[in-house]
Amino acid sequence: MNGGEKSVMYYSLALRCLFVLGCSHAWCGWGNGWADDYTQFRGSAQDATSQMSLPVRWSATDESQQGVRWSMTPQGEGWSQPVIWQDHLYLTTAVPLDASQTDSTKPENYNGGYGRDRDDLVRVVYQYQVLAIDRKTGEEVWRTTVKTGKPPIPRHTTNTYATETAAIDGERIYAYFGMNGLHCLDLNGNVLWQVDLGIFKMRAGWGTASSIAMLDGSIFVQVDNEEQSFACRVDGETGKVVWKVIRDEKSQYSSPYLWKNSIRTELILGGMVYRSYDVETGKLLWQIDMNKGRSSATPIAVGDRLFIGNEFRNRGGADDGGGRLYCITPGGTGDITPPQDGFTGPHVAWRMDDSGIQMASPVYCEGRLFFFQRRAGIVTCVDAETGAKQYESRVRGAKSFWASPWTDGRYVFSLDASGNTHVIKPAGDLQIIAVNELDEMAWSSPALADGEIYLRTIDHLYCIAPK
């Protein structure tokens, strides 16, 4: 057999393999009706990336556009993101037991700030609930109340008592309600176990926001507060706390991130000092001083590059400072802060100041990182390889950005507080190719699966899908 005949044979075999693989994948997809799952905050890989192209334009009223397949009212309050497993999505919500109090307890937009007496909220009896929703129809399948009672701590009037996103592993749903505990349910809504992790004061009565992270049957929880901050690993099957580590931090609001690099898997937790922990034992691996600041955004990684940062603060408080963005490489131990306040180090590829990172977590697309600011409606674009700022621009017509952005690899999507999704072309200078309006207050990050967007506003959950 000559070289040409061999090439033809190998090419034919390759095509057959691709055909078989394609059929097997298609069969698996047809078997359960769905190809993607979105199992925790910012998705299974914690990067808010869709594996399929997403709708670029939609409207709740214009049928000529790719539109809203369905909408439903979850009831109660919540900024938690939906999570998805096969043909259902799952959502947490806090519902006043007295329905007449629903309107008076709804979160206010940032302009409303301190307009309501927060002491009123802790007098309300809430039902902390988990919902299962049919992805095709938007119909509620079941609803389970895991706890009923008055909130143990106050919250900011812009926050909710169901802000933390749940997680799902195909067998169990893990619903975390901050100081109201961690609750495990099966996929039929039956409660399997519940864990009380304690009640602690939060800064200025703002409430909690850190979601949980999930890996290999374990749940990781970050409980930073004003009294006794800690992180812990909880066994998903039993609810047993496997390890617990005390943290030298005050109230923080970012969520745990699991960095799977070429050397090991690390649990990354934000703060005025960013820290990495061994997922098996809770042992501290490395830390880096962020020069104070406040941590609300959850980090992101691209392979062996981890991008961490926190918000610059200048309010006259103990956390004044921060605003730095670091690119971390694997293998660090101990204190990896660059000496003499430097910009690079043995495990620090680069440092950038004034990154614009605030509440919304960053997203990565086409070699660039995107950061969206609250209040000012500004986007900052950074070269992920070098840390060089590509641009910083006002998103025309945008309100504040609290929800975290997402991407399908073609475009960057960012939802502002008024329910407008701005679709951005990642290359070049800022270019907005579409603005999709829902005209409802929106602080919740969306879930993505099979080319669909599940977007939560103050009153509704929308399924936005290709026509």
C-alpha positions as CSV (number, residue, x, y, z in Angstrom):
1,M,0.0,0.0,0.0
2,N,1.5,3.3,-1.1
3,G,1.5,6.6,0.9
4,G,-1.5,7.9,-1.0
5,E,-3.6,4.8,-0.4
6,K,-2.7,4.9,3.3
7,S,-3.8,8.5,3.5
8,V,-7.1,7.7,1.9
9,M,-7.6,4.7,4.3
10,Y,-6.8,6.8,7.4
11,Y,-9.0,9.6,6.2
12,S,-11.8,7.1,5.6
13,L,-11.3,5.6,9.1
14,A,-11.3,9.1,10.6
15,L,-14.6,10.0,8.9
16,R,-16.1,6.7,10.2
17,C,-15.0,7.5,13.7
18,L,-16.4,11.0,13.5
19,F,-19.7,9.6,12.2
20,V,-19.9,7.1,15.0
21,L,-19.0,9.7,17.6
22,G,-21.5,12.1,16.1
23,C,-24.2,9.5,16.1
24,S,-23.5,8.5,19.7
25,H,-23.5,12.2,20.8
26,A,-26.7,12.8,18.9
27,W,-28.2,9.6,20.5
28,C,-27.3,10.8,24.0
29,G,-28.8,14.2,23.2
30,W,-32.0,12.7,21.9
31,G,-32.2,10.4,24.9
32,N,-32.5,13.2,27.4
33,G,-33.6,16.0,25.1
34,W,-30.7,18.3,26.1
35,A,-27.0,18.6,25.5
36,D,-25.8,21.0,28.2
37,D,-26.1,21.3,31.9
38,Y,-25.4,24.5,34.0
39,T,-24.8,23.1,37.4
40,Q,-23.6,26.0,39.6
41,F,-22.9,29.7,39.7
42,R,-21.6,30.8,36.3
43,G,-22.0,27.3,35.0
44,S,-20.3,23.9,35.3
45,A,-16.9,25.3,34.5
46,Q,-17.6,28.6,36.4
47,D,-16.8,30.7,33.4
48,A,-20.2,31.8,32.1
49,T,-19.5,30.4,28.7
50,S,-22.1,28.8,26.4
51,Q,-21.0,25.9,24.3
52,M,-23.5,26.9,21.6
53,S,-24.3,30.2,19.9
54,L,-26.8,32.3,21.7
55,P,-29.6,34.6,20.5
56,V,-28.3,38.0,19.8
57,R,-31.6,39.9,19.5
58,W,-34.8,39.3,21.4
59,S,-37.9,41.0,22.5
60,A,-40.8,40.1,24.7
61,T,-43.2,41.9,22.3
62,D,-41.6,41.9,18.8
63,E,-42.3,38.5,17.2
64,S,-40.0,39.2,14.2
65,Q,-36.9,38.9,16.5
66,Q,-35.5,35.8,18.2
67,G,-37.7,36.0,21.2
68,V,-38.9,34.9,24.5
69,R,-40.1,31.3,24.4
70,W,-41.8,31.6,27.8
71,S,-41.9,33.6,31.0
72,M,-43.1,32.7,34.5
73,T,-43.3,34.3,37.9
74,P,-41.2,32.4,40.5
75,Q,-42.9,34.4,43.4
76,G,-41.0,35.9,46.3
77,E,-37.6,37.5,46.0
78,G,-34.2,36.3,44.9
79,W,-31.1,37.3,42.9
80,S,-29.9,33.7,42.7
81,Q,-29.1,32.3,39.2
82,P,-31.0,29.2,38.0
83,V,-29.1,26.0,37.7
84,I,-29.9,23.4,35.0
85,W,-29.9,19.6,34.8
86,Q,-31.3,18.0,31.7
87,D,-35.0,19.0,31.2
88,H,-35.4,21.0,34.4
89,L,-34.0,24.1,35.9
90,Y,-33.9,24.8,39.6
91,L,-34.2,28.1,41.4
92,T,-34.2,29.4,45.0
93,T,-36.6,32.1,46.3
94,A,-37.6,33.6,49.6
95,V,-41.4,34.1,49.8
96,P,-43.2,36.1,52.5
97,L,-45.6,33.8,54.3
98,D,-48.1,36.7,54.3
99,A,-48.6,37.4,50.6
100,S,-49.7,40.9,51.3
101,Q,-46.1,41.7,52.3
102,T,-44.6,40.6,48.9
103,D,-44.5,44.0,47.3
104,S,-43.1,45.8,50.4
105,T,-40.2,43.3,50.7
106,K,-39.1,43.3,47.1
107,P,-35.5,44.6,46.5
108,E,-35.0,48.1,45.4
109,N,-32.7,49.4,42.7
110,Y,-29.5,51.1,43.7
111,N,-31.1,54.5,43.6
112,G,-33.4,53.3,46.3
113,G,-30.5,52.3,48.5
114,Y,-31.5,53.0,52.1
115,G,-35.1,54.1,51.4
116,R,-36.7,51.3,53.5
117,D,-36.1,50.5,57.2
118,R,-34.2,47.3,57.1
119,D,-35.5,46.4,60.5
120,D,-38.9,45.9,59.0
121,L,-37.5,43.0,56.8
122,V,-36.3,41.0,59.8
123,R,-39.8,41.0,61.2
124,V,-41.2,39.3,58.0
125,V,-41.8,35.5,58.2
126,Y,-40.3,34.0,55.0
127,Q,-40.5,30.6,53.4
128,Y,-37.2,29.6,51.9
129,Q,-38.0,27.6,48.8
130,V,-36.5,25.6,46.0
131,L,-38.4,25.4,42.7
132,A,-38.2,22.9,39.8
133,I,-39.3,24.3,36.4
134,D,-39.9,22.5,33.1
135,R,-37.4,23.9,30.6
136,K,-39.7,23.4,27.6
137,T,-42.8,25.0,29.0
138,G,-41.8,27.1,32.0
139,E,-44.3,25.3,34.1
140,E,-43.6,24.8,37.8
141,V,-43.0,21.1,38.5
142,W,-42.6,21.2,42.3
143,R,-41.8,23.6,45.0
144,T,-40.3,22.7,48.4
145,T,-40.1,24.9,51.5
146,V,-36.8,24.0,53.3
147,K,-37.2,26.5,56.1
148,T,-39.8,28.9,57.5
149,G,-39.0,31.8,59.8
150,K,-37.9,35.4,60.2
151,P,-34.5,36.3,58.7
152,P,-31.6,35.8,61.2
153,I,-29.8,39.0,60.0
154,P,-30.9,42.2,58.1
155,R,-30.1,42.8,54.5
156,H,-29.6,45.8,52.3
157,T,-32.7,46.9,50.5
158,T,-31.2,46.1,47.2
159,N,-30.2,42.6,48.3
160,T,-32.5,39.5,48.8
161,Y,-32.8,36.6,51.2
162,A,-32.2,34.2,48.2
163,T,-29.2,35.8,46.5
164,E,-26.9,32.7,46.7
165,T,-27.0,30.3,43.7
166,A,-27.7,26.6,44.3
167,A,-25.7,23.7,42.8
168,I,-26.8,20.4,41.3
169,D,-24.9,17.2,40.5
170,G,-27.6,15.1,38.8
171,E,-28.6,13.3,42.0
172,R,-28.9,16.1,44.6
173,I,-29.7,19.8,44.7
174,Y,-27.7,22.0,47.1
175,A,-29.6,25.1,48.1
176,Y,-27.7,27.7,50.1
177,F,-29.5,30.6,51.8
178,G,-26.6,32.3,53.6
179,M,-27.2,32.4,57.3
180,N,-30.3,30.3,56.8
181,G,-28.2,27.3,56.1
182,L,-27.3,24.7,53.4
183,H,-30.1,22.4,52.3
184,C,-29.9,19.2,50.2
185,L,-32.8,17.9,48.2
186,D,-33.3,15.0,45.7
187,L,-34.5,15.8,42.2
188,N,-38.1,15.2,43.3
189,G,-37.9,17.9,45.9
190,N,-37.5,15.7,49.0
191,V,-35.2,17.2,51.7
192,L,-32.2,14.8,52.4
193,W,-30.2,16.8,54.9
194,Q,-29.8,20.3,56.3
195,V,-26.7,22.0,57.8
196,D,-26.7,25.1,60.0
197,L,-23.4,26.8,59.5
198,G,-24.1,29.5,62.1
199,I,-25.4,33.1,62.2
200,F,-23.0,36.0,62.0
201,K,-23.2,39.7,61.5
202,M,-22.5,41.1,58.1
203,R,-21.0,44.5,57.3
204,A,-23.4,47.4,57.8
205,G,-26.4,44.9,57.7
206,W,-25.9,44.4,53.9
207,G,-26.6,40.7,54.1
208,T,-24.9,37.8,52.3
209,A,-24.2,37.0,48.6
210,S,-21.5,34.3,48.3
211,S,-22.7,31.3,46.3
212,I,-21.4,27.8,46.8
213,A,-19.0,25.8,44.6
214,M,-19.2,22.1,43.8
215,L,-16.5,19.5,42.9
216,D,-16.6,15.7,42.9
217,G,-19.4,15.3,45.4
218,S,-18.3,18.1,47.7
219,I,-19.7,21.5,48.4
220,F,-17.4,24.4,49.2
221,V,-18.8,27.4,51.2
222,Q,-17.2,30.7,52.0
223,V,-18.7,32.3,55.1
224,D,-16.9,35.7,55.5
225,N,-18.5,38.0,58.0
226,E,-17.8,40.5,60.8
227,E,-17.4,38.0,63.6
228,Q,-15.7,34.7,62.6
229,S,-15.0,34.2,59.0
230,F,-14.4,30.7,57.7
231,A,-14.5,28.4,54.7
232,C,-15.6,24.7,54.8
233,R,-16.0,21.6,52.6
234,V,-19.3,19.7,53.0
235,D,-19.8,16.1,51.9
236,G,-22.6,16.2,49.4
237,E,-24.0,12.8,50.3
238,T,-24.2,13.1,54.1
239,G,-24.0,16.9,54.9
240,K,-20.9,16.2,57.1
241,V,-18.4,19.1,57.3
242,V,-15.2,17.5,56.1
243,W,-12.9,20.4,57.0
244,K,-13.2,24.0,58.2
245,V,-10.6,26.7,58.1
246,I,-10.7,30.1,59.9
247,R,-10.1,33.1,57.7
248,D,-8.6,36.4,58.6
249,E,-11.1,38.4,56.6
250,K,-14.2,40.5,57.3
251,S,-17.4,40.4,55.2
252,Q,-16.7,39.5,51.6
253,Y,-19.2,38.7,48.8
254,S,-17.4,36.8,46.1
255,S,-18.0,33.1,45.6
256,P,-15.5,30.2,45.8
257,Y,-13.7,29.3,42.6
258,L,-12.1,25.9,41.7
259,W,-9.0,26.4,39.6
260,K,-8.1,23.2,37.7
261,N,-4.6,23.9,36.5
262,S,-1.9,21.6,35.1
263,I,-0.5,20.9,38.6
264,R,-3.5,20.6,40.9
265,T,-7.0,21.7,41.7
266,E,-7.2,24.7,44.0
267,L,-10.0,26.4,46.0
268,I,-9.6,30.1,45.4
269,L,-11.3,32.6,47.8
270,G,-11.3,36.3,47.5
271,G,-10.8,39.1,50.0
272,M,-8.3,41.8,51.0
273,V,-5.9,38.9,50.8
274,Y,-6.6,36.3,48.1
275,R,-5.9,32.8,49.2
276,S,-5.7,29.3,47.7
277,Y,-6.5,26.2,49.6
278,D,-6.0,22.4,49.0
279,V,-9.5,21.0,48.2
280,E,-8.8,17.8,50.0
281,T,-7.5,19.1,53.3
282,G,-8.2,22.9,53.5
283,K,-4.5,23.5,53.9
284,L,-3.4,27.0,52.8
285,L,-1.4,26.8,49.6
286,W,-0.6,30.4,48.8
287,Q,-1.8,33.9,49.4
288,I,-1.4,37.4,47.8
289,D,-2.0,40.8,49.3
290,M,-4.5,42.8,47.3
291,N,-3.7,46.1,49.0
292,K,-7.1,45.9,50.7
293,G,-10.3,46.6,48.7
294,R,-13.6,44.6,48.7
295,S,-14.1,41.3,47.0
296,S,-17.5,40.8,45.3
297,A,-16.5,39.5,41.9
298,T,-15.6,35.8,41.5
299,P,-12.4,35.0,39.7
300,I,-12.0,33.3,36.4
301,A,-9.2,31.1,34.9
302,V,-8.1,30.2,31.4
303,G,-6.0,27.0,31.7
304,D,-2.9,27.8,33.7
305,R,-3.8,31.5,34.1
306,L,-5.9,32.6,37.0
307,F,-7.3,36.2,37.0
308,I,-8.1,37.6,40.5
309,G,-9.0,41.1,41.5
310,N,-11.2,43.1,43.9
311,E,-12.9,46.5,43.9
312,F,-11.1,49.7,44.7
313,R,-12.5,51.4,47.8
314,N,-12.1,55.0,48.9
315,R,-14.9,55.5,51.4
316,G,-12.8,56.2,54.4
317,G,-13.1,52.6,55.7
318,A,-10.6,50.0,56.9
319,D,-10.7,48.4,53.4
320,D,-9.7,51.6,51.4
321,G,-7.5,50.5,48.6
322,G,-7.5,47.5,46.3
323,G,-8.7,47.7,42.7
324,R,-5.8,45.5,41.5
325,L,-6.0,42.7,39.0
326,Y,-3.4,39.9,39.0
327,C,-2.6,37.1,36.6
328,I,-1.5,34.1,38.6
329,T,0.4,31.0,37.3
330,P,0.3,27.5,39.0
331,G,2.6,26.0,41.7
332,G,2.8,28.9,44.2
333,T,3.4,28.3,47.9
334,G,3.4,30.7,50.8
335,D,3.2,34.4,50.2
336,I,3.4,35.1,46.5
337,T,2.9,38.9,46.7
338,P,5.6,40.5,44.5
339,P,8.3,42.2,46.7
340,Q,8.5,45.9,46.9
341,D,5.0,46.3,45.7
342,G,6.1,45.0,42.3
343,F,4.1,44.0,39.2
344,T,5.5,40.5,38.6
345,G,6.8,37.6,40.6
346,P,7.6,33.9,40.4
347,H,3.9,33.1,40.2
348,V,2.6,36.5,39.2
349,A,2.6,37.0,35.4
350,W,1.4,40.6,35.6
351,R,-0.5,43.1,37.7
352,M,-2.9,45.8,36.5
353,D,-4.2,48.6,38.6
354,D,-7.6,50.4,38.1
355,S,-9.0,47.4,36.3
356,G,-12.6,48.4,36.9
357,I,-13.5,45.1,38.6
358,Q,-16.4,45.7,41.0
359,M,-19.6,43.6,41.6
360,A,-19.9,41.8,38.3
361,S,-17.5,38.9,37.7
362,P,-15.3,39.1,34.7
363,V,-15.8,37.1,31.4
364,Y,-13.1,35.9,28.9
365,C,-13.6,36.1,25.2
366,E,-11.1,36.0,22.3
367,G,-8.1,36.6,24.4
368,R,-9.6,39.5,26.3
369,L,-11.1,40.0,29.8
370,F,-14.2,42.2,30.2
371,F,-15.1,44.0,33.4
372,F,-18.4,45.9,33.9
373,Q,-18.8,48.6,36.6
374,R,-21.8,49.3,38.7
375,R,-23.4,52.7,38.7
376,A,-21.2,54.2,36.0
377,G,-22.2,51.7,33.3
378,I,-18.5,51.4,32.1
379,V,-16.8,48.4,30.5
380,T,-13.1,47.8,30.7
381,C,-11.4,45.5,28.2
382,V,-8.0,44.0,29.1
383,D,-5.6,41.8,27.1
384,A,-5.4,38.6,29.1
385,E,-1.9,37.8,27.9
386,T,-0.2,41.0,28.9
387,G,-2.6,42.8,31.3
388,A,-2.7,45.9,28.9
389,K,-5.9,47.9,28.9
390,Q,-7.4,47.8,25.5
391,Y,-10.1,50.3,26.2
392,E,-12.4,51.7,28.9
393,S,-15.7,53.0,27.6
394,R,-19.1,54.1,28.7
395,V,-21.8,51.7,27.5
396,R,-24.2,54.1,25.9
397,G,-27.6,54.1,27.7
398,A,-26.6,51.5,30.2
399,K,-27.5,51.6,33.8
400,S,-25.5,50.0,36.6
401,F,-24.0,46.5,36.0
402,W,-24.6,44.1,38.9
403,A,-25.2,40.8,37.1
404,S,-22.2,39.0,35.8
405,P,-21.6,38.9,32.0
406,W,-21.5,35.8,29.8
407,T,-20.3,34.8,26.4
408,D,-20.8,32.2,23.6
409,G,-17.3,32.7,22.2
410,R,-18.6,35.1,19.5
411,Y,-20.0,37.9,21.6
412,V,-20.0,39.2,25.2
413,F,-23.4,39.8,26.8
414,S,-24.0,42.0,29.8
415,L,-27.2,42.7,31.6
416,D,-27.7,46.0,33.3
417,A,-29.9,46.8,36.3
418,S,-32.9,47.9,34.1
419,G,-33.1,44.6,32.3
420,N,-31.3,45.6,29.1
421,T,-28.8,43.1,27.7
422,H,-25.9,44.7,25.8
423,V,-24.3,42.5,23.2
424,I,-20.7,43.4,22.5
425,K,-18.3,42.4,19.7
426,P,-15.1,41.3,21.5
427,A,-12.5,42.5,19.0
428,G,-11.4,46.1,18.4
429,D,-12.8,49.0,20.3
430,L,-16.2,48.9,22.0
431,Q,-18.9,47.9,19.5
432,I,-22.5,47.3,20.7
433,I,-24.3,45.2,18.1
434,A,-27.6,44.9,19.9
435,V,-29.5,46.1,23.0
436,N,-32.3,43.9,24.2
437,E,-34.8,45.4,26.6
438,L,-37.0,43.7,29.1
439,D,-37.7,46.9,31.1
440,E,-37.5,45.1,34.5
441,M,-35.0,45.5,37.3
442,A,-32.4,42.7,37.0
443,W,-29.4,41.8,39.1
444,S,-29.3,38.1,38.6
445,S,-26.8,36.4,36.4
446,P,-28.3,34.1,33.8
447,A,-28.1,30.4,33.1
448,L,-27.1,29.1,29.7
449,A,-27.8,25.8,28.0
450,D,-28.4,24.4,24.5
451,G,-28.2,27.9,23.0
452,E,-30.8,29.2,25.4
453,I,-30.6,32.0,28.0
454,Y,-32.6,31.7,31.3
455,L,-32.7,35.2,32.6
456,R,-34.2,36.3,36.0
457,T,-35.6,39.7,36.7
458,I,-37.3,41.1,39.8
459,D,-40.6,39.5,38.8
460,H,-40.1,37.0,36.1
461,L,-37.9,34.2,34.8
462,Y,-37.5,34.3,31.0
463,C,-36.4,31.6,28.5
464,I,-34.8,33.3,25.6
465,A,-34.3,30.9,22.7
466,P,-33.6,30.8,19.0
467,K,-36.7,30.8,16.9
